[in-house]
Amino acid sequence: MKKMMLALAVGWLVAGIPAMAATRHLDLAPGSITGITVLQRSSSVLEVACDVSALELAEVDLDGRTWYKPGITDGAETLQAGMPDLPSLSVAFMAGGAGVLSMTILEEQSQVLENTPVIPSRGNITRNIDPSSVPYTFGESYQRSTVWPEQMLALSSPYTFRDFQGQTLHIQPFRYDAAAQRLEVVTHLRIRLELDSTPSGPMPGSAIDQDFMAIYERRFANAGNLRYNYLPAIGSMIVVCPDEWLQTIAPFVEWKLRSGRPTSVVPLSETGSTPEAIRAWLMDHYGTDPFAYVVLVGDQAQLPSIIAVGGASDANYGFLSGTDTYPEAIVGRFSAETSEQLQTMVSRTIQYEEAPEAGASWYRRAIGVASAEGTGDDGEYDWEHMDNIRSTLLAGDHHDVAQIYDPAGSTTTDLVQELNLGCSLINYAGHGAYSRWESPMAGGTLPAHFSMTRVNQLLNSTQWPVVVSVACDNGKFMENTCFAETWLRASNNGTPTGAVAMYAATQLVGWSPPME
């Protein structure tokens, strides 16, 4: 293994940066790009390079002493309370049989930063807690003269992700000596993984659901272009429905069949009405008909969710093979308590899919709603994270992305006006409850906060967005009518308004994990 090390003092590296700067930027390897790159791939070998071109050192004042929180582009926080708060990078890959047989570091280059005390992580803090109220604790690695982490490389156990077996390599490109206050940044690694050559998935030429195919190509570094080896197919759908609503759901099933997706409906009288019975039926049926989608019909009282750690999880109905938490099927729910509510959702969905408005400008409009709170992932405030999403959307197919941000003084009135203009996507980052978004904090001519009352007053008929909400409890449908359900049940004089779909949490969410 070739290994190079360069020792530098932080003060020299950041010459010219004001002493009061909140974050110090260090260019460690100009010309390279932070991230993981595939150098070689085959059925038996995966070779990757991991580079750290630059480092952000966020200053943290603790009892009058300056500590540092390192950050890198696309780095994930480890969230181990009491351990040094050092980011990591990960790469997932297809690997059959026993997965990785051996792992070797072929090249390593690093730089050492002296006088760089690294702050410990405060763990995974949920959004109902002010991060500044959580005290820092100094764990075992701060009490001994050893470097942390002990191993830079860690492999997950092999897992089954529908058609393919995968594995993930986690890389923490740092060595921190707390006693010496010395941080070694590994700026370059070249890693060779010897893989079990057993096929990780179906035989070439097999049919694979086209939506999952796209997911595999994004997820697995060694996937390549799967369309060269497999046939893109339209995966089938299973609709699980209370017996009394079979007639109401029938137009949805008929539309899916007309659109070319094999779809079948199964009544609860056949599956059973408990979560255990429903999941057992799905697992058994998946063995003979590997469906790609599951639609659950009804609220918690009609069709119960699976209770996982901390709250309800419909996604668990999609874990159909192995003991991992990678889905074999994508799960959604028409959360209705009455046939009238179900009819609203069904008619909205069919119209949205079957009769798009050719050339309508609202498809290229989006809205970002964000609080002034933070910081979370990558040291970003909610509004900063939302601005990054906005830049991505504007670089793509969207022409207009409205900014409804608390620091800018945006109001509930502003948000209602933007929604009634029509948009295809809404992203939210901030505090929430089962009944509302806390932001906007200012009301304008309406009360502050965006509540279920405001949703029910919308006039955006035929212009229904998809809503993605990073907030606590917005999807907590198990006990009361929640904020997400209101978006899907909304109507104005019998015409569906609100949203065509919403992704929201059934429990408290953390400051960092949902943002990555």
Phi, psi and omega in degrees: 000131175275129183226130178233141179224138177234124181260125181222153176268141182301319181302323178288320183296327186254024178306134180096350178271131181304145183298333184268007181300135181286331181223135178253131180258126179243122172273111185263323183218073180304139181100338176260170180236130179297130179147185181247130182239135176279125179260325181209140177214140175203185180292342184237354183220138168227122179240128183229156171246138175242120183238142173237103185274333184211158182225137172255126177249101179278128181281136177233120178272122179230108180055042176082002180246140181271124172245173183230142172246107182288147176218146176227158180302128179063018178283142178258138178286141181280334173058035175262104185303132177088351179257156181307134185276080183246132183283165179225163174238153183222153174220131178256149183208158175282136179205120182272176175056237181278358179080228181285126179268326178205158183220128185226134172271116182270326180219147176210132173229144182209164173230141181254129177253113178279161176052049182231078178291124183263128181290146175283157175288147174264008177087190181273102184263130179278160189289351175278358181243132175288118182306326182292345179274352182268120182288152173280138173238147183250109186280196188301322184295340178275351186259000183222161183268063176225163180270154177226137001284156178294326178233128179286332186250136177219137180252137171285166170288151175301144181225159179256120178244082183056265187276337189233152171267136181231171176209156183232134175258123177256130182238122175249094192279054181215156165224121183242126176254103185294322182296322181267355184052046183243126179247119175263123178256119179276103187278340179209132172227140169239119190237135178245125177249124173269124186252148168298126185279002175302134180307137183271352183208200183295165176295142175306141184096349179288158177274137179228137178307130187294329179289316176293326178302316178295323178294316180300318183295330176279326188280314190261125184295334182253021181289323186067206177262100186295339181294342177284339186243341184229160181265118176296131182230162174266111183293152182278164183232138174248128176252118179259121193220139170302143185304322186288349181248014181300323180290324181290324182278347185305317179300325178295314179297317180297320178296316180299320178296317179296326182282354176104002179264119175302122186221136176224151180246138179234129181281156178297334177297339178266320183278334194096160189252000178263157177304320181296317181291318181296315181294320178298319179296316180297317180296318180294317182291326180298330180296332181252334179223091185288075179298156182254342184224145174231129174245120177266139183242122178119162176279184182302323182291330182273320182214100189291147175277167173276131178271112179256196181295114174091343182174185181285148181215098174296331181302332181297337176294343180267358178272095193245356181216131181078188182249008181275180179245038171259131189281146169264341179217148177269131189245135173225172184216133163270097186272089182240147174256343180225161178294330179294317177296319178297320179300319178301314182294318182295313182294321178297314182297315181297315181295319180300318184274322188274330188229063177297150181274105184302125176076005182294135185289336185294338177296333182260012175253143176221167179227134171247128179241127186211148178273178175266007187281166178146190004265157177242227182303139180061020179067025184262141166286160183305317182291328177292317178298319180293326177294326176295319176297318180301316180298320179296317181295317181291334176282350179255236187265355183269139180260339185214125177231104183291143180251104177253086188243138177300317180299336180273359180080018179297152187237167173303320178301317178300316182294316179300318179298317179295319180295320181288343173287337180098139176201161182261345185210138172232129172246136180231137172222116181169193177282155179205171175218178182296341187247358186189168162268138176288329177262148001292141179283340176258147186262327190074233178275357178243164176299153177295160181075151181252107190251179176299327178300316180295321179300315182291347179262001182293153181238028187270046180299134182074356181239074190258125180272165162267132184247128175243117188241119171260090183200154180290136163066005181300333180253022183281081189269357191289330187247318182229168170293121186259174183301314181296318178300322181298319177302322185274340180264351188297143176205161178231108182054042177088352178262127182300134171238212175071226186233155177276336178199153177214137177250115186210157185273145176268003183209186176295144178243159182275167178288326189256307191304318183291342187277338184288000000 
